[in-house]
Amino acid sequence: MSDLAQRVERVRILLDSLDHPYPTPRGALSPDAGPSPSRYVPCESCRSTGELRVRGGYQLCLICDGQGWKRREQEPAWDAYLGLPLDEAATLPQAIVPAPADGEPDSFAWERLRRRYDRHGSYAELRRQLDRLGHEHPRRARLVRAVLVEHEPRRLDRHGRLDVELGVVWIALRMRSVRVPAWLVERTAAEKRIETIGELAALGLGPGEIARRLGTSKHAVQRKLRELKRGRIAVGRNP
């Protein structure tokens, strides 16, 4: 793969994850105030950082996939808003405001997550170049934002797809460096491996042979095959 092709692929990963740290907009209606259990709890393995310190640097926490949170299983109920176990949160006055972590006034979870993304990836540079693209090629910038950043379900014609590709190349050529967080690189590679695992399984290869060809463990292949099977079953059940 050429250097430009690699830069374009990495810019696409950055664009795809540009809005990851931001909270999902909520509707106007909200439930009654008071503590409530969250479906997710802080990851104890990485202490909610999404990273584990290893020799030579850091690596993605595989328990939470770099998110810092994991789906609650056997853990006690947790109130994500207050950042406390539910039993403890229920004893607090209802009007209490959660204290900022580490004494920082902007310590909401999404702000901490954005700082971590900006620390490990070239998101600030990407935003600047995306704004420049908006001034020089407004249509391309709108399509890049809509399709790659906001993931709108648009059906593009040939000219629209070409504008998206040219917009990404324009950004890639003007970025001084294209750093992508390691956990996103690993996740993208894992998604590609899942596609490859599904293709090899469709050819009739067993988990052991697939693992040997892809250079991974048999256990990992079996887990991915189970995930693919559950996904197909869920799709089949939906009308």
Secondary structure, 3 states (H helix, E strand, C coil): CCHHHHHHHHHHHHHHCCCCCCCCCCCCCCCCCCCCCCCEEECCCCCCCCEEEECCEEEECCCCCCCCEEECCCCCCEECCCCEEHHHHCCCCCCCCCCCHHHCCCCCHHHHHHHHHHHHCCHHHHHHHHHHHHHHCHHHHHHHHHHHHCCCCCCCCHHHHHHHHHHHHHHHHHCCCCCCCHHHHHHHHHHHHHHHHHHHHHCCCCHHHHHHHHCCCHHHHHHHHHHHHHHHHHHHHCC
